[in-house]
Amino acid sequence: MVPWSAAARRFEAPALAHLATLSKDGSPRSTPVWVDREGETDLVFFTLSSSVKVRQIAADPRVALSIVSPDNPLDHATVYGQVVRQVDGEAGMAIVDRISHKYTGQPYDLRDGLVAMVVRPTGWAAHDASEY
């Protein structure tokens, strides 16, 4: 298994990630999200508090996030884990704005109805196929 640092560093780039959640019937649902690291051990993304993602995570907090390097489509990482915390209000908006700055250089336009979701990884993989 690759060390966490090898997978985590790929989530530092402003690349679009894909979040997989589970529907009521157990089928996966994948949606694009902006994502960032949260401290040394976690990842974080944000969404509308009324979104399907939030409802699915409330029912089953297991998720997966995958990302591909914007500079190298053969370099990618996947993280499996659980949403361990939802952050709303001012603390949530601080996270939203931090992620928005990473992707756009500006605070996020929408100022209410958002929630940040903290993902605690339980497994991961990272691979750069261009190294072969």
HELIX and SHEET records of a PDB file:
HELIX    1   1 TRP A    4  ALA A    8  1                                   5    
HELIX    2   2 ARG A    9  GLU A   12  5                                   4    
HELIX    3   3 VAL A   52  ALA A   59  1                                   8    
HELIX    4   4 GLY A   89  THR A  104  1                                  16    
HELIX    5   5 ALA A  129  GLU A  131  5                                   3    
SHEET    1   A 7 PRO A  28  VAL A  33  0                                        
SHEET    2   A 7 ALA A  17  LEU A  22 -1                                        
SHEET    3   A 7 ARG A  62  VAL A  68 -1                                        
SHEET    4   A 7 ASP A  75  VAL A  87 -1                                        
SHEET    5   A 7 LEU A 114  ASP A 128 -1                                        
SHEET    6   A 7 ASP A  42  LEU A  48 -1                                        
SHEET    7   A 7 VAL A  35  GLU A  38 -1                                        
END                                                                             
